[in-house]
Amino acid sequence: MGYRYAIVGATGNVGTEMLEILSESDLDVSEIYAVASRRSVGREVSFGDRTIKCVDLEQFDFSKVDIVLMSAGGTISEKWSPIIAKAGAIVIDNSSAFRMDPDVPLVVPEVNADQVAFAKKGIIANPNCSTIQMVVALKPLHDRAKIKRVVVSTYQSVSGGGKKNMDELWEQTKSVFHPQDTFPPINFTKQIAFNVIPHIDVFMDSGDTKEEWKMKAETMKILDPKVKVTATCVRVPVFVGHAEALNIEFENELSADDARDLLRESPGLMVVDKREDGGYITPIECVGEFATYVSRIREDSTQDNTLNMWIVSDNLRKGAALNTVQIAEALVNRGLIKSLPAS
């Protein structure tokens, strides 16, 4: 007997991915609801070979569902997630609203799936997309050689900021070739087409952006509070797929060959690491894929017990929708959902 699911934010980039991945998963879905804002009521979305119509968030009875996958932004989640949890459903939230709440587990199933059992508020948080792909790769290395410090530079696609950012990249790219059709920055601080912008989210007093702070704080909560992380997060003119360059310092010795073998055997990862032209994965190749790809694994000759590597993942899939569905799978597989629907 299956469970009843609702997707809140079903018409957005991540919401549509959630519907697709949930339909492809092994989860037994007895009922599915697409929930969105009032302006999207009646809009049709796909769930496998079915078409379902969106219903109004303000009017929906959440006592009718067991699990809610939430991807409607932090403001909406902050208001609605506690209301939904009070109605009896478990909320898996893709926003940043509850990530640092000590009573809300922050979960990447390959790393800390056991934490789903400690959702005291009925809410489980999905981490930031750039954090997710990084900790999936860090976990097996940390278990083997204990990580001391991570220096990461990200190359994040515009889809991380939603459809409006993808539209801006598209329109600006066209305007470069048609100067009469100017398209000044709207959602970015500078032109994104044919450019890179070292600024994601707001600046903090430390000089870090909030995106950079998230990578540090979330990694410490998910992986180990003793791991030091420093990040530089950059938006690049790529539609989908985040890339990261990591420099990882360990307490114990770990060779590049041993790390490569270890990562090949670890869940959620694919190693493509040939020291030849094209022997690595780039963002365009990871789109639509579930795996996090690791390439360019090599020893840092300037620092003992230190490795460099390159990590790429589809930020709309593993960085958001897939990880959310995997959290639901962890809940179901552990028998943590309180009620089954009537047959």
N, C-alpha and C positions, 0 to 999 in steps of 0.2 A: 504494500500500500504506500502510495507516494505522499509527498508533502505539498503544501500550497505556498506559492511564491508570488511576490509582487516586486516589480522593478519600478522604483521611483526615479523619474528623470529618464523615462523610456525612449524619448525622442532625441536625446543627445548622442554625441559620438560614443561615449562609454556605455550609455544605456542600451543602445542598439547592439553593441558588442556583447553586453551581458546577456541579452536575449539570445543571440546567436550561440554563444558558448554554453549557456545553460541548456539550450536545445540539443547541443552536441554531446553533453556530458552524460555520465552514467547515472546521474541523479534521477530518481523517479518523480516526475512532476505531475501531480494529479490535477492541479489547477494553476493557471498563470494569469496575472493581471498586469497590464501596462498602465502605470500611474504617471500623470504629468500635470502641468499647470492648466488652468481653465482654458487658456487659449488653444491648447492642443487636444481638448476633449473631442473624441470622435476620429482623430487622426489614426490611420492604420499603420501598424508596425508588424514585422514578421517574427514568428516564433517557429523555427523549423519550417515545415510545409504549411503552417497555419498562418492566418492573418487575424490579428486581434486589434480591437479599438481601444484607444486611450480613455481612461476615466479620470475624473477630477480628484486631485490630491485632497482638496478641502472637503470633499463629500465622501471619500472612500472609507469603508468600514474595515479597519485593519485587524479586527478580531477574526476576520474570515481567512487570515493567512498565518503561516507558521514562520516563514523567513522572508525578510524584506531586504533586497539589494538596493542600496541608496546611492544615487549619483546625481544629485540635484544642486550641489554646491553647499558651502559651509553654512551660510545663513539659513537656508531652508532646513538643512540637517540639524542645526543647533536647536531650531524650534520643534521640528517634527520627530526626530529620532526618539526623544524621551516619551512623546505621546504614543508613538507606535509601540515602543517597548512596554509601556503601561497597558496597552491593549492586548498584550500577550505574545507578540511576535518578537523574534530575534532580529535585530537590525545589524546588517553588515554595511558599514558606512565608508564610502570612497572619498569623502572630503577630509579636510584637516581639523574639523571641529572638535573631535574627541581624542585625537591621537596621543596627546600627552596627559590625558586624564589618567591618574593612577588606577582607577577602577574600571578602565576600559582597555582590554587587551589590544595590542598592536601586533598584527599577525602576518607572517609570511610562512605558509604551511611547510615549506622545505626546511625552515629554520626553527620555528617555535610553535608548531601546530597544537601542542599540549595546552597552550594558553587559552584556547577557545573555551575551556572549561571554567574560566574565571571571569566571565562576563557578568559582573555583579549588577550592572545597570541594564542588562539586556541588549547591550551594544558592543560590537566588535569593530575596531577601526582597521581600515585598509591603509597601509603606509603610502607615502609619497612615491610616485613612479620611479624616480631616480634612485631612491633608497632601496626599493624592492629588488631591482636587478643586481644591485651591488651586494646586498647581504646574501642573496642566493649563492653568489660566487664566493663570498668571504666565509660562510659558515663551515664548509669542510676544511678549509685552510686553517681557520681558527681552532677547530677541534684537533687538528694535527700538530700545529706548531705555535699556537697562541699569538694572535696579532697584538702588536703594541700600538701601531700608528698607521693610519691610512691617509694618503694625500690623493684627492680625486679631482679631476677636471672633467666636467660634463659637457656634452654637445647635444642639447635637447631640442627635439623637433617642436614645431609650432603647434601641433595638435595637443600638446600638453596644456595649452591654454584654451582649448576649445575650438569649435568650428569657426568662430569669428576671426581667430588668428590664422587659420588655414585660408580663409577667404582673403585676408589682407595680404598674405604672401602671394597668392595667386594673382590678385589684382595688381600688386606692385610689380611683380615679375612681368606681366603684360605691359605695364606702363613704361618699363625700361625700353622696350622695343617700339613703343608708340608714345613718344615724349609729349604729344598733344593731350594724351589721357593721363594726366598727373594723378598720383594716388599717394598723398602724404601719410605719414605714420598716424594711426589712430589708436590701436591697441598696444603698440610698442613705442618705446621712447625714441627710437631711431628707425630708419628704413631697415626692414628685415630682408628684402630681396637682395641677393648677391652680397650679403653682409653677415656679420656675427655680432651679437649684443651680449656683453658680459653683465647681464642684469636680468634676473628672474625674481619676481615678487618684490616686496618693498625693502628699502635699506633699513638696517638696524643701527643702534648706537655704536656697535662694535666695528662697523664698516662692512660686515657681512650682509648679504641679502637674506631674506627669510628662507628662501629655498636652500641656501648654503647652511643656515642654521638647522633646518629640518633634517638634512642629511646627517649632521652630527648627532642631534638629539634623538632622532628615530633609530639610528644604528646602535646607539648606546642602550636604548630601551629594548630593542629586539635581540641584539646579539650579545652585548656585554658592556656594562657601564664603565669598564676600565679601558675600553678601546678608544684611542684618541683619533678624531677625524677632523680634517680640514678640507674644505671644498671651494672650488670656483665653478659656478654654474653659468653656462653660456647658452643662449638661444641661437640656433643655427637655421638657415633656410632649407629645412627638410620638412616634409609634410608629416611623416610618421616614422618613429624609430629613434630611440635615445641611445647615444654612445657615451662611454666613459673611459678615461685613461686613469688607471690606478697605479700608485706606488705604495707597496704594502711592506711594512717592517714587522718582523716576527721576533719573538723572544728566543725561539729555537731554530735551528738550521732547517731549511727546506729548499731543496734544489728545484730548478725550473722543471726538470724531467719528472721529479716526484709530484710536484704540484699539477703538472699536466695529466699524469696518470690518475691522480686523486680526483681531479675535476671531471675526468671522463666517466668516472664511476658514480658521480654524485647526482641526486635527483634534480630535475629541472634544467640541467645544463647540457650544452653541446659544445665540444671543443673542436674548433677548426683552426689549426695552428701549423701551417706549413711555411717554412722560411723561403718563400718563393713569390713571384709576382702573383697577386690575387689569392694568396694562401691565408686569407682572413675574411671575416664577415663584416659587412658594412650595413648601415641602417636599411637601405632599400631591399636588402636580401632577407631581412628578418621580419618584414611586414607580413602579417597573417600567421606567423609561427608562434607556437606556445613556448618554445625553449628560450632560455637566455644563453647567448653565444659568447664564448671566451676565445680570444685570439692573442697573438703577440706576447706569449708568456716567456719571460726572460729575466735573467738575474741582473740586478742593479750593481754595476761594478764600483760605484762610489760609496756603497753602504753595505755593511755586513748584514746577512740574514734578511735581505730585501729583494722583492720581486716587482717587476712591472707587468702589467697586462691590460688588455683592451676588452671591454664588455659591451655588448650590443643586445637590445631587446625591443620588441614592439611595445611601446608605452601604453597603447590602448588595450592590449591584451594582457601580458604578464604584469605590466605596470599599473593595471587598473582592473578591467573586467575579469580576466582569467583568475587573478589572485583572489578576487571577491568570490567567484564561484568555487574555487578550491577551499576557501574558508567554509563555505556552506557544506562542501563534501566532508570536511573535517568534523563539523558539527553532527552531520547525519551519521557518519561512520562511527562516531563515539557514542551514539545514542543520546545526544544532549538536547534534542528537541522535545519539548514537553508533551505536545499533543499531536496525534495523527487525525486527519480528517475522517469523517464517517465515510464508509464505503457506499 
